[in-house]
Amino acid sequence: MAMTPVVVDHLVKQYGDLAAVDDVSFEVLDGQLLAVLGPNGAGKTTTLEILEGFSAPTAGTVRVLGTDPHRGDRAWRARIGLVLQSTSLDAELTVADTLGLFAGLYPVPLRVGEVLELVDLIDDAQTRVGALSGGQRRRVDLAIGIVGRPEVLFLDEPTTGLDPEARRRTWAGVEHLTSAGTTVVLTTHYIDEADQLADRVIVLAGGRIVADTTPGELRRRGGPSTIRYRLPDHITGADLPAGLARHLDTKGRSLVIRNTDVAASLRGLISWADRRHLDLAGLEVGPPSLEDAYLTTIGEPLTSEVHSHD
């Protein structure tokens, strides 16, 4: 019978009177990529630190590869990979030497050249770690996390601070791992990252799970559809009736209407455009974004602003 790599059962972590994690239970199946989302202070990093063995639960049980992480020995550690929010590496070593050093800690590591290719660092193999950009450093962290051929990989905010292109390259490396059967637990602030990578999403708020579902299901469950219409150049906010004016974006050039009753919103927009003899070319109606659904799930108010993370 196949083992469930990650099992969390009624996990509680108290810091004084504060329950950073409050009765959390979930399992991660073999080869699954689970994204853990939530605002700052929701308990994401605390949960990950317990799964990685750095912190002991106050109550409840956690098993990673059948072992209590806080009691995990070297043989157990060799089976998991970690990409922490920050790491300290020897600035004088080259990227290739750094990876060679870490590879030596594992019984059956990946070849250094293969890892460099996976994380797109071949051109930087002979560069000293101290001379790397922030984005390159983050990819070295990812390389260290995967060089030991981990069965379970923990990624804590792996692309924070990366530019959009570097983030996409990191995603490709992670997708390669999951397609090869690695189980991945990822915390991220980027909703699009969860949408791109995750089979499953857990949303934490105030130390509790408020959603445990797929990205598609979360999108369907929470939040309204979105109507977007770019105003013609000769129309300004002053030309809009009050009902539409409140949906004007911050730049004042587009209407962004989020509403569960799409038909009613469209009727209002079309009848106004008709009176003004306006062409509605370019009008878009889209399903709820994952970000809208996420904000609805954690109880944050939606605004009419267009969100961007790049």
VENUR-V537619 format. One record per residue. N is the residue number from 1. RES is the residue in one small letter. PHI is phi in degrees with one decimal (* if undefined). D_CENTER is the distance of its C-alpha to the mean C-alpha in Angstrom with 1 decimal. Layout:
N RES PHI D_CENTER
N RES PHI D_CENTER
This chain:
1 m * 30.6
2 a -68.7 27.0
3 m -85.2 25.3
4 t -82.1 22.1
5 p -61.9 20.2
6 v -129.0 18.4
7 v -130.2 20.3
8 v -119.6 19.7
9 d -128.8 22.7
10 h 51.5 23.4
11 l -72.4 21.6
12 v -129.6 22.8
13 k -132.3 22.5
14 q -102.5 25.0
15 y -120.8 25.6
16 g 64.2 29.0
17 d -85.5 29.0
18 l -88.6 25.2
19 a -93.4 23.2
20 a -68.0 19.8
21 v -128.5 18.9
22 d -127.6 21.3
23 d 63.2 22.2
24 v -101.5 19.0
25 s -133.4 19.5
26 f -165.7 17.5
27 e -127.5 17.9
28 v -118.3 15.9
29 l -82.6 18.1
30 d -56.1 19.2
31 g 77.3 17.1
32 q -84.7 14.3
33 l -110.7 10.5
34 l -101.8 9.2
35 a -101.2 5.7
36 v -105.0 6.9
37 l -109.7 6.4
38 g 160.2 9.4
39 p -67.5 11.5
40 n -55.7 13.1
41 g 83.6 15.5
42 a -78.7 14.0
43 g 109.3 14.4
44 k -62.6 11.0
45 t -67.4 12.5
46 t -59.6 15.9
47 t -60.4 14.9
48 l -64.7 13.5
49 e -62.2 16.7
50 i -70.5 18.8
51 l -63.4 17.4
52 e -84.1 18.0
53 g 91.7 21.5
54 f -81.7 21.5
55 s -142.9 22.3
56 a -96.9 24.4
57 p -66.9 23.9
58 t -75.9 26.4
59 a -153.9 26.8
60 g 87.4 25.6
61 t -127.0 24.9
62 v -132.9 22.1
63 r -131.9 22.7
64 v -121.4 20.8
65 l 53.6 23.0
66 g 80.2 25.7
67 t -118.9 26.0
68 d -70.1 25.5
69 p -55.1 23.1
70 h -68.0 25.2
71 r -110.9 28.2
72 g -63.7 26.6
73 d -93.0 29.1
74 r -62.7 28.9
75 a -63.6 29.0
76 w -68.7 26.0
77 r -58.3 24.1
78 a -67.1 24.9
79 r -98.1 23.0
80 i -119.0 19.6
81 g -121.6 17.5
82 l -128.0 15.6
83 v -123.4 13.5
84 l -84.2 14.0
85 q -65.4 13.2
86 s -146.3 16.7
87 t -134.4 19.5
88 s -115.5 23.1
89 l -120.4 24.7
90 d -69.7 28.3
91 a -65.1 28.5
92 e -81.5 31.7
93 l -76.0 30.5
94 t -76.0 29.4
95 v -59.4 26.1
96 a -63.7 28.0
97 d -66.0 30.0
98 t -59.6 26.9
99 l -67.1 25.4
100 g -61.1 28.9
101 l -62.4 29.2
102 f -69.5 26.0
103 a -58.8 27.0
104 g -66.0 30.3
105 l -85.6 28.7
106 y -115.4 27.8
107 p -67.9 30.3
108 v -134.2 29.1
109 p -74.0 26.7
110 l -71.2 25.6
111 r -67.8 27.8
112 v -56.7 26.8
113 g -60.2 27.4
114 e -66.1 25.1
115 v -66.1 22.2
116 l -58.3 23.0
117 e -67.2 23.0
118 l -58.8 19.6
119 v -102.3 17.9
120 d 61.7 20.3
121 l -123.3 22.4
122 i -57.4 25.8
123 d -68.2 27.3
124 d -105.8 26.4
125 a -56.2 27.7
126 q -98.4 30.7
127 t -82.7 29.1
128 r -68.8 29.3
129 v -56.5 26.0
130 g -64.9 27.3
131 a -97.9 27.7
132 l -81.1 24.2
133 s -75.3 22.0
134 g -58.7 18.7
135 g -65.1 16.8
136 q -66.0 19.2
137 r -59.7 19.0
138 r -64.7 15.2
139 r -72.9 16.1
140 v -64.0 19.0
141 d -57.2 16.8
142 l -64.4 14.9
143 a -60.8 18.4
144 i -64.2 19.7
145 g -64.8 17.0
146 i -106.9 18.2
147 v -62.9 21.9
148 g -84.4 23.1
149 r 57.5 22.0
150 p -69.0 19.9
151 e -79.8 20.0
152 v -129.2 16.9
153 l -119.8 14.2
154 f -105.2 12.1
155 l -118.7 9.4
156 d -102.2 9.0
157 e 50.0 7.1
158 p -69.3 8.5
159 t -117.2 8.7
160 t -60.1 9.8
161 g 85.3 13.2
162 l -87.4 13.2
163 d -75.8 14.9
164 p -54.4 13.7
165 e -65.9 15.9
166 a -65.6 14.8
167 r -61.9 11.1
168 r -64.7 12.4
169 r -67.1 14.6
170 t -63.7 12.1
171 w -57.0 10.3
172 a -61.1 13.9
173 g -64.6 14.6
174 v -67.2 11.9
175 e -63.1 13.2
176 h -61.6 16.6
177 l -65.4 16.1
178 t -66.6 15.0
179 s -67.7 17.9
180 a -88.4 20.1
181 g 103.3 19.3
182 t -70.7 17.1
183 t -86.9 15.2
184 v -125.9 11.6
185 v -115.6 9.8
186 l -122.5 6.4
187 t -104.9 5.5
188 t -153.8 3.3
189 h -92.5 5.5
190 y -91.0 4.8
191 i -64.1 5.6
192 d -66.3 7.0
193 e -66.3 4.5
194 a -63.6 4.1
195 d -62.6 7.7
196 q -72.4 8.6
197 l -103.6 7.9
198 a -85.6 8.0
199 d -81.0 11.6
200 r -149.0 10.9
201 v -129.3 8.9
202 i -111.5 10.4
203 v -108.4 10.6
204 l -102.9 12.5
205 a -147.1 15.0
206 g 59.5 17.9
207 g 80.0 17.4
208 r -120.9 17.6
209 i -80.3 15.8
210 v -106.9 16.2
211 a -159.0 14.6
212 d -142.7 14.2
213 t -161.7 14.1
214 t -90.6 13.0
215 p -55.6 11.0
216 g -63.2 14.5
217 e -68.4 16.2
218 l -62.2 14.0
219 r -62.8 14.8
220 r -68.9 18.4
221 r -74.3 18.7
222 g -117.6 17.7
223 g 88.8 18.9
224 p -90.1 21.5
225 s -75.6 22.1
226 t -123.8 22.4
227 i -107.8 25.6
228 r -122.0 25.7
229 y -145.5 29.1
230 r -81.8 30.0
231 l -68.1 33.3
232 p -59.6 36.3
233 d -59.8 37.4
234 h -86.0 40.5
235 i -102.9 38.7
236 t -119.7 37.4
237 g -57.3 35.8
238 a -66.8 39.4
239 d -82.5 40.3
240 l -89.2 37.8
241 p -66.4 38.8
242 a -53.7 37.2
243 g -61.2 35.2
244 l -92.5 33.4
245 a -57.1 33.5
246 r -72.1 31.0
247 h -100.6 28.4
248 l -70.6 29.0
249 d -72.8 26.0
250 t -64.1 26.3
251 k -83.4 28.0
252 g 75.1 30.5
253 r -112.7 30.4
254 s -132.0 28.3
255 l -90.1 28.3
256 v -126.4 25.0
257 i -107.3 25.9
258 r -107.7 23.5
259 n -155.6 25.7
260 t -73.0 25.9
261 d -98.6 29.4
262 v -63.0 28.9
263 a -59.4 32.6
264 a -64.1 33.9
265 s -63.5 31.8
266 l -65.8 32.9
267 r -58.6 36.5
268 g -62.5 36.5
269 l -68.1 35.1
270 i -66.7 37.4
271 s -67.6 40.5
272 w -65.3 39.9
273 a -62.8 39.3
274 d -63.6 42.5
275 r -63.2 44.5
276 r -91.4 43.5
277 h 55.6 44.0
278 l -98.2 40.5
279 d -83.6 38.9
280 l -96.4 35.5
281 a -58.3 34.4
282 g 90.6 30.7
283 l -62.5 29.9
284 e -121.5 26.5
285 v -123.9 25.5
286 g -126.5 21.9
287 p -68.6 20.1
288 p -56.9 17.8
289 s -75.3 14.5
290 l -62.5 11.4
291 e -64.1 11.1
292 d -60.1 14.8
293 a -63.1 14.3
294 y -61.7 11.7
295 l -63.3 14.1
296 t -63.1 17.0
297 t -64.0 15.6
298 i -89.2 15.3
299 g 81.7 18.6
300 e -86.1 17.9
301 p -69.4 20.5
302 l -83.5 19.6
303 t -112.1 21.4
304 s -91.1 22.8
305 e -78.7 21.0
306 v -85.2 18.9
307 h -87.9 15.3
308 s -143.3 14.1
309 h -117.1 11.4
310 d -91.3 13.3
